[in-house]
């Protein structure tokens, strides 16, 4: 029973009458790219809702945020430490994008 005592079948009928359709989307992972990184939703429950020809999505699941390091930051760490691109990227991820900390952490390993 939906809160407020409305029968789910009646709710579906009302939504259909108003031109609102919803459907479950089978998904294994949802990724949203932002300017500063990515939002990754694992084991998502995705519902597509279409109203007046406009589609929107409702997503729930296990969320994690991945910050991205710019290619300039990676190049700078590589130049300063002589490390590989993957080592520089890893150090930047561990330092939360702090270039100085990434360089120091790579220098400690040598």
N, C-alpha and C positions, 0 to 999 in steps of 0.2 A: 504494500500500500504506500502510495506517495504521501509525504507529509501534507496535512490539511485534509486527509480523508478521501482524496480523489483516486479513483480506480485507474491503474495504468492504461487499461484499454480505452477508457474515456479520455484520458490525457492524450493518447495517440490520435484518437478521432478528432479531438479539438485542434491539435497541431496540424493534422492533415487538412482540416477545414480552413485553417488560417494560411495554408500554403507552406507550412514548415515541414521539411523532411529531415529525418536523422538516420544515419546508418553507421554501424561499427566498421572500422577499417582495421584489417589485420596488419599489424606492423611489428617489426622486431626491434627497431631503433628509430628515433626521430632526432635529427640534427638540425640545429638552427645556427647559421653562421652570422656573427655580429662583427662589428668593426674591431673589437678587441679579442675575439676568440670564437669559441663555439659553446653552445648549450647542447648537451647530449642527454637524451632521455631514453634510458634502457627499460626494457619490459613495459612499453607504453600501452595504455588503453586510449585509443583514438576514436573520437566520434566526429563525423562530418555532419554539420547542420547546414541545410540549404533553406534560405528564406528569401523570397522575392528575387530569385536568380543569383543571389550572393551566397557563396560558400564560406563557412568559417569552421574552424577545427577546435575541438576541446581535447587537450592532451593531459594525461596523468601518468605518473611513473616515477622511476628512480632517476633523479636529476643530478648531473655533475657538470661543472663548468671547466672548460679548457681554455686557458689564456694562450693567445698566440704571440710568438716572438716575431718581430719584424725581420725581414731579411737583412736590413742594415745592422740591427743589433747582433745577429748571428755572425755577419761578416766581421764586425768589430771585435767580437770575442775570439773568433778564429785568428784574426791578425795579431791580436795582443798575446795569445797563448800558443799559437801554432797547432791548435787541436783540429780535429775533423769537424765537419758540419754537424754530424749527429751528436758529437760530444758537446759542442757549443749549444745546440738546441736543448739538450738534456740539462746542461748547467743553468741555462736561462729559465727553463721550466721549474727546476728545483729552487731557484732564487726568486721565483715569482716575477721574472722579467727585470730584476735588478742587474744591470750589466756589470757594475763594479763587483758585486758579490759573486757573479758567475765567473768572472776573471780570477778573482781571489781563490775561489773553490777549485778551479782547474789548476792554478799555480801550486796549490797545496799538495796535489797528487804527484807532483814531479820532484 
